[in-house]
């Protein structure tokens, strides 16, 4: 457990029918965007017999599940009864620790626990009508790296394990700066994410901490969705997004997750802000995305490229980040040597 982090963790092995990890599994956390699972299930609940999703709703629900779109969540939250959505789903699924927010305008303040999240995924995978299961899990398998608000959401499960996985992530915190995911021209589709619980001045369910930055990773890992993983975390006030991203990653990688396969490579810290991931080891108009400041990254291989200078340092080695499909200059890797000692040369990459 990283220093200063409060976590609720549950890992359920669907093959054996038992938990491999439980740490504060019943503790309630503010859900942030994890509640979008309940919003979606509530919408789909009585749509039989074929559970078809109209095109207009598909255009909202798919980005909400894949890219954590907040405007879509706002729409269904208000259209379908605000906090009564949570109340209905608690009763339908038999949830133990989930409760609606006192202030119904803040869907992200809904209280949820790791063990209740496992129950939700078990319902989707094992009891829900096939069209409901396929719609939800199909979209979670297509989680986009860049969320609708330009936050990099491939942390936790998505970084700790090779595919197959399916994820629904959540984040909220006033200390998190604007998202940096995508090329520099990318802009969030929403300037104020207050409805998910990042805004000030609201109350919520008792015993739910609303002040510390939250970062959550939930979903399934392995062939046949073997393991259900739920990791809820709270971080000290003032924690940067990159630091929370790194700490959640280290915690997730330490878990016993049957069916999970760790990706090949070495993990390294980075420094500076707005570090560009580029399609080739040269400077220019080739930026794929930008890293959260100070985040830890998986380095698959390295090669020489254009010399980069950040006085008093220069470096012509570049690290290939397989999870991003691009390169960063080794000058931004937190290591004293220009060439990383335990990382192989890139053989056939551009």
N, C-alpha and C positions, 0 to 999 in steps of 0.2 A: 504494500500500500504506500503510494508516494506520500512524503511528509506533507501534512496540512490538508490532505484530501479526505473528505467523508464520502463513503461509497456504500451503495446497496447493490449486491451482486447475486445473481442466480444463473446457474448453467444446468440445463436439464437435458439428459441423454434420452432421446425418444426410443432408442434401440433397447436399452435396459429398463426404461421406465423409472429412472431415479435421477436425483440431483448429484452432480459431481462437485459443485461449488455452491455454497450459500453463505453470504456475509451480509448481515443486516438486511436479509431478504424481504422482511416485512416492513421495513422502515419506509414511510411515505416521503417522496420527493416532489417538488413541483415538476410537472411533467414536461414543460416546454412543448415541443412539437410531437412528443410520443402520443399525446392525446388524439392526434389525427388518426390513429388506428381506430379509436372508438368512434370518432366522427364518421369515418368511412363505413364501419360496420353498422352504425345506426342508420345511415342512408340506405344501405343495401338490405336491411333486415327483412322487410316485407315486400320485396320487389318480385317475388315468385310469379309464375313457376319457373321462368327461364332466367330470372335475375338480370335481365338486360339493362344496360346503362345507356340512357339517351346520350346523343352526341354532345349536347351542351354540358351535361354533367361529366362526361368523360373528359372533356376539355378542361374541367376544373380539377377533378379527382386525380387524374394521372400526374399533373405537375405537383399536386399536394403530396402524393405519396413518393414520387421520384425525386422531386426537387424541394420538398418542404415548403411549398408556396403558401404564404400566410393569407393572402387575399382570398384564396379558395376556402381556407378554414374559416375565415370571418363570415363568408357567405353562408356556409352550412350551419355554423354556430348560431347565427341569428335566424336563419330560415327554419331551423328544426327545433327551436326551443331553448337555446342557450344551455344552461346547466342541466336541464331535464334530459339532455342527451346522455350525460354521464350517469344520471340517476337510473335511466332505463337500462344502460349497458351494465351497470353494477348488478342489477337484478337479473338480467338475462344470462350473464356469464358467471354469476356467483362470485364476484370479486370481493376480497376481504379488506383491502387497504385503500381502495380507490374512492375518492369523494370529490364532489364538484367544488369549485371555488366559491367562497362567500360572495365575492363580487363577480357576477356572471359575465361581465364584459371581458374578463381576462381568462380565456380558455386555457392558456399556458400555465395558469396557477392551479389547475386540477391536480389533486394529489394522486400519485401512483407509486407502486412499489415494484421491486424486481420480481417478486413471486407472482404478483398479479399480472405483470407483463408476460411471464411464461404462460399463465393461464389463457391470456388473450391469444397468443400464438398457437397454443395447443387447440383452442377452439377453431381458429382459422384452418389449421392443418388437418385436424382429425374429426371435426364435427360440422363445420360449415358446409353448405351446399357447394358442389364442385365449382360452379361459376363464380361464387364469392371467393373461394380459396384461390382460384386461378387469377382472378382480377387483382386481388391484393398482393399475393406473392409474386405474380408476374411483374407488377410495377415495382415492388421492393427489390427485385433482382436487377432492375434497370435503374437503380439509384444513380443519379448524376453526381459527378465529383463536385461541380459548382451548384450550390443551392440557388434558389430564386433570388435571394438577397446577397449573392456573391460570397457567401461563406463557404470555405472548403469543408464539405461534410463527409469526406472519406477518411474519418478517424475511427479509432476503436476497432470494431469487427472488420471493417472494410480495409484497414491497413494491416491488421494483425494476421490475417489469413488469406490464402489464395482462394479464388472462386472454386466451387460454387458457394455463394453466400447471398443473403437478402437482408437489407437493413432499413430500419427507420431510426433516424437520429434526432437528437434534440439539443438545443443550446439557448442560453439566455444569460445575459449579464451586462450591466452597465459599463464594466471595465473592458469589454470586448470592443475593439475599434471596428470601423466599417470593414466588411468583407473584402478580400483581395483576390478571390478566385476568378480565373479567366484572364484574358489579355487586358492591357491597361485601359482599353476603351470600354470594357464591360461596366455596366452600372446596375445597381439593384433596382428591382421593380417596385420597391417600397422603401421609403425613407424612414418610416417609424414603425417598428415592430412591437408596439406597445401591447397589442392584443395577445401576444404569446407570453406576456409576463416580463418583458424587458423594461417596461416603462415604470415610472415611480407612482407612488401614491395610491396603493390599493391594498386590501386585506384579502386573505384566502383562508383555506382550511387550517384549523389549528395544527400546530406541530410541523408545519411545512415551512422550511427556511426560504424566504423570498429575497434575501439580501446577497448571499454569496453567488458568484458565477456558477452556472450549471452547465454540464456537458454530459450527454447520455448517448449510449450506443446500444441498440437492441436489434434482434433479428435472429436469423438461423445460419448455421455453418455446416458445410459438408454435404456429401451426396445424399439425396433423399431428405434434405433438411434434418439431418440427424440430430444436431444439437440446437437447442434454443438458448440464446445468450441475452441476458439483460444486465447492463452495467450503468447505474445511475451515479453521477459524481457531483459533488460540490467542492469548490476551490476557494482558497483564501481571497478576501476582497482585494481587488487590484490585480489579480492574476490575469496575464495576457492570454489571448486566444491560443497562441502558439504553445505557451507553457501548459495550459489545460489540455490541449490536443496531445502533447507529449506525455503528460502524466497519465491520461486516460489510456493512451497506447501502451505504455509500459505495464499498467495494471491488466489490460486485456490480454496482452501477450503472455502474462504469467499464469493465466487460468488453464485448468484442465478442461479442454473442449474436445470431446470425442469426435472424430471425423475432420477436425480442423488441421490444415497443413500450413505451416509457417512459410512465408515466401523466402526465396533465396536472396542473400545479400547481407550487408552489414549496416546497422543503425548508427547514424551520426547526428550530432546536434548541428544546428546552423546559427549564424549570427546575422545581424543587420535586418532591416525591414524591407518589404517589397522586393525580395530576391526573385529575379526572373528565372523561370524554367523555360529553356529554349529548345527548339526543334533540332538544333545542331550546336556543336561546341564553338560557336562564334557569336560575336555581338552583331546586332542588326535588328531588322524588322521580323523577328522570328519568335516572339514571346508566345508561349502556350498558356501560361498561367503564372501567378505569383504566389509565393509561399507565405503562410502566416508567420509573423515575426518570431524568430527563434525556435521554430518547430524542428523536431527530430525527423529525419528522412531515412529511407532505405536506399542504400547505394548498391547497385548491382554490378557495375564495372566502371572503369575510368579510362580516359584517353587524353592525349595531348590535343590542344586546339589553340584558339587565339589567346594571346597573353592579355590578362586582365590586371589592372593596376588599381589598388586602393592604398595610397601611400600610408606607411612606408613599405607596403607589401606588393609583390607582383607574383603571378602564378599563371602558368600555361596548361595546367591540368584541369580536366573537367570530369565531374561525376555524373554518371547516367543514373537517373531515378526511374526504375521500371514501373513504379506505380503511377508516375506522371507521364511516362513516355517521352522524357526529354532530359536535358542537361542543365546543371548549374556549375558555375566556376568553383573549383576547389578552394578558392580564396574565401568563400563563405562557409566552408566546412569548419567546424570547431575542432581542428587538429593542427599541431604545430608544423607538420611536414606538408610540402606542396603535393607530393604523391602519397596517397593513403597506403599504409603498409600491408593491409590485409584485404585489399580489393583487387580483383584481377583486371587485366587489360580488356577493353572491349574488342571483340573479335570481328564481328560483321556489321556492327551498327554504323549509321552514317556519321 
